[in-house]
Amino acid sequence: MITFVVQPSDGLNGTVRVPGDKSMSHRSIMLGALAEGVTQVKGFLNAEDAMSTLKAFRAMGVEISDPVDGNVTIHGVGKQGLKAPNAPLYLGNSGTSMRLLSGLLAGQNFDCILTGDESLSSRPMRRVTEPLALMGATIETQANGSAPLKITGSKRLKGIDYVLPMASAQVKSCLLLAGMYASGETKVTEPAPTRDHTERMLNGFGYPVQRSGRQATINSNGQLTASNIDVPSDISSAAFFLVGASIAKNSEVTLQHVGMNPTRTGVIDILKLMGASIEILNPREVGGEPVADLRVTSSELKGIVIPEALVPLAIDEFPVLFIAAACASGQTVLTGAEELRVKECDRIQVMAEGLQTLNVDATVTEDGMIINGGQMSGGEVQSHDDHRIAMAFSMAGLRASSAITVQNCANVNTSFPEFCDLATSLGLQLTSTEA
Ligand code: S3P
């Protein structure tokens, strides 16, 4: 049990580089493992979620080095080279591991079982098992459609033309990975753009994926050739400091080498609409992904109606964006964000409850929240074992009238193990205690 206590502090100041992008770290292991040859990854996120993927591939016979300063070496086994694991693959808290692996493993010639922790075992998996069944896969779920997933291998998959019922990069990626093993073409159309790291990285490994508007198409004719991957800093981790430095007086923070893929930058757009001062410095391209340094200074935020088109582009950043809204003058309205209810916890309900504990006027709606900004008080809030809820409420401590205690923060290690060190180095008065 890890508890964070955050005292009000003067502001955040300094320059930091947050750890590597989680989505890209997962994909670098998956594609590196299936490539012919040796892939070197730089900037890999050494955190529990990405390590769940890494360990799963080791269990399937792939030689992968331990991450050292973000460097990982993967000895690819080729597209057909994975071996049956001799135990269920335990994927911890990681939805990305489970959903992407379900597609990849549906096309192998061995059986396997995917399991996870309590949170992952309660998340919806039919969104992947149903389209995979249309492709000819056999995957058993629990009666309510959740994990463990029991995948029966040696099925002949066939391509499908599938329109995603929700904007989900995990489901899109799952089907594209299954499509690498399916006869004919697999076409996936998304209702709104979502992160496109799978498509970009497949192309980077020499595996053709065609994009036409909202549709991505893949077939089984490609091969992956080992490639060097440079993973930029995770904008989803940078987001805590983008908000923290915006809401705290006397702040100036520079975040180095942040991934600026346009399918991920919704948080910057939303904060700028709220009046945040964020400068994009030294934009450049690294390994096929846009990267920049971000300088953020304190500002007076104002409430806005968040454009629905930005929701999928900022989907992981809403916990901390709710904190920004609580510190803004006026009303912020979020709609079209029902997907937040099926993340590591129900992020609409849990954030609203925490905000209400801190005397913020927050009203839950079916698909979002209405927040009227004002003075936050201190208090004790629950993270519900959700890493991003824990880090979001830590930032709230910058503006609360007294200390905020956040319970159950151990899962910060799933995405951002250096959070406490980096946050305190910037001036956040945070103490972490383990009981
Ligand atoms: C991810 C996609 C998103 C996101 C998750 C990572 C990915 O999930 O919330 O943290 O790496 O593809 P959904 O596909 O469920 O929106």
Boltz pocket constraint, residues with backbone or C-beta under 6 A from the ligand:
constraints:
  - pocket:
      binder: B
      contacts: [[A, 22], [A, 23], [A, 24], [A, 96], [A, 167], [A, 168], [A, 169], [A, 170], [A, 171], [A, 173], [A, 195], [A, 315], [A, 316], [A, 339]]
      max_distance: 6.0
